Amino acid sequence: MRIPLWLKIAWTVWVAIWAPLYWREYGAQNFLFFCDLGNFFIAAALWTESSLIVSWQASGLLLFQSLFAIDLMGALASGKHCIGGTEYMFDANIPLFIRLLSLFHIMTIPFLLWSIARLGYDDRGWKLQTLTAWIVVPINYWWHPERDVNFARGLFFHEQHLVPGLIYLLAYLIFVPLAVYYPTHLVLKQWMQRIRPRALRADARSAAE
């Protein structure tokens, strides 16, 4: 197995604990956030050892999870949110344990990179993420629009009013794949080409031993 059994079990247990607690606190719609959906897809990727699923999630999550980490670390250091989106982490009305569970956003970054290094990178991942956005974001746009899940109506949970809502939605569905998913795909592909020879040499040494 390329993914240790203990890690597969650990991630599954983590999801089994996290999901009902998040459901109780935030409701079902919260699981349509790409980052939350990612926890389920990553579990499937680990058990199936699928490079396609891991690549799919990485192309959609790495940038936004990194922005989350930067904003949270900046807020902890300076008391100010340089980007926005992590204000809820300091909301005393939300139980501390629930907020601590949200640290998975940071944990996901090295975990996805490690998984790609182990399983390989699949060029089709960003296309699947684009398809996911085309399905999920319109649902977010109409279902409980006041929650602005995945910024379906405006950035950082504030509905925009500069252009008609449907124009914004259409622009989102075109812009994000081209400006986020595809560039992330290119970066991951280049990174994988650099580390793959070393990984193959390491595997060869392990096999020889």
N, C-alpha and C positions, 0 to 999 in steps of 0.2 A: 504494500500500500504506500502511495506517495504522501498521503495524509495520515498521521498517526490516529489510531482508534480512539485514544484518550481525548484527543482534540475534537474529534467528531462528537463524542459523547458530551464533552464539556460545553461545546457551542449549543448543542441541542438542549441541554439542561438550562443553560442561560436563557434561551428563547422561551422555554417552557415557564420560567419564572417571570421573565420580563413581560411577555405578551399579556397575561391576564391583569397584571398590575397596571400596565399602560392602558389597557381597555377600560378598567375601572376608573382611572383618573381622567383620561382624555376622550374616551369613546371610540367607536369603531372607525370613524373617518380618519383618525390619526394614523391608522395603518396604511393610508394611501400616500403618506409622505414617502418619497423615494428612499430616504434613509431607513425608515421603518420596514418598508417592503424588503429592503436589502438584507435585513437580518434573516428573513425566511429563505430568500434566494441563496444566501451564503450557506445556510444549513443544508440546502439541497445540493449545492456545489461540493460541499465537503464529503457528503455521503456518496455522491456519484463520482467524485473526483473529476468534475467537469471544468475544463479550462474555458469553455464557452460561457458558462454561467458566471464564473469568476471574472472574466474579461468584460462581460455585460455589466456587471455591477460596478466594476472599477471605473469604466468609462463614464458612468453616470454619477458616481458618488465621490470619487477622490477629490475633485476640486471643491465641492461644496462642504465636504467633511473637513477639508483643510481650512476653509474660510471659517467654519465653526470653531475649530481649534484656535485659530489666530485671534478671533474675536473674544473667545472665552479667556485665553491667556492674557490678552491685552486688558480686558476688564478686571481680571484678578490683580494685575500689576499696577494699573493706573486708575481703576474705577470708572473708566470710560469705554464705551463700545465703539471701536474704530470702524467696524463694518455693520454690525447689527445682526439680530437673529438669535442671540443667546441671552437676551434680557430675562427670559423666564427662568434661567438658571439661578437668578438672584431673587426670585419672587418667593417671599416667605409664606405666601398662601398655598404654595405647592409643597407637599411633604418633602423633607430633605432627602429621604431615601429614593423617592421618585426622581428627583433632580440628579442624584448620583447615578441612577441607572442611565441617564442620558449621556454619561461619559463614554458610552459605546461609540458615539460619533468619532471620538478621538482614537479609540482602540481599533476601529475599522480600517484606518489608514494603513498602519504597518501590516495589519492582518491580510488585507487584500493584496498588498505588494508581495508579501511572503507567499501567499497562495499562488500568485501568478508565477513567481520564481520556481515554485514546486511543480505546478501543473502545466505551465506554458501559457502563452498568450494567443488568443483566437481573434483574428481580424474582424470577425462578424459581430463581436460584442457591442460595438458602438451602434450598429444598425438595430440590434435588438433593443438597446436602450432608447433609441429614437422611436421605435414602434411603441415601446412602453409609455413614453411621454405622450405620444399621440392618442393613446387610449386613456391614460390616467388623468392628465391635466384637464381635458374637457369635462371629465366627471367632477374634478375639483372645482371647476368654474361654476357648475350649476348646483352641486350638492353642498349645502351650507356655505354659500359664498362668503359669509362674514368671517369664516375661519381662514380663508385665503391659503389653503393647503398648497404647498409647492409653488407659492407665489402666483397662483393661477389668475389672480385679479390685480396684482401689483406687488412691488418688491417689498420684502421684509414686513409682510403682514399688514400692509397699508394699501387699500384699493386705490389704484391710479385713476385719474380723471382727465388726463391730457388728451387721450384719444378714446373713441368708443370701445367698450369692453371687448367686443368680438374682434376688432382690429388688433387690440393688444394680444388677445389669445392667439390669433393667427401668426402674429409676429413672433410670439414666444415659441410656437411650435416649429417655426423656421429657424429662428435665430439661435436658440439654445443648442440644438443638434450641431449646427455649423460652427458656433463659437465656443462650445464647451465639449460636447461629446467627441466630435471629430478631432480637435486638437489634442484632447486627452489620449485618444486612440493613437495618434502619431507619436506622442511622447512615450507612451507605454511600449509601443512597437519598437522604437529606437532603443529604449532602456533594455528591453528583453534581448535584443540582438547583441547588446554589450555584455550582459551577464550570462547569457546562455552557454557560451563556451566554457566559462568557469564552472557553471553548474554541471555540465557534462563531464568535465575533468574530475570534479568532486565525486560524482556518481561512479565514475570508472575506478577511482581509488577505493571507494567503499566496496565495490564489487570484488576488487582484487584482494582486499583484506578479508 
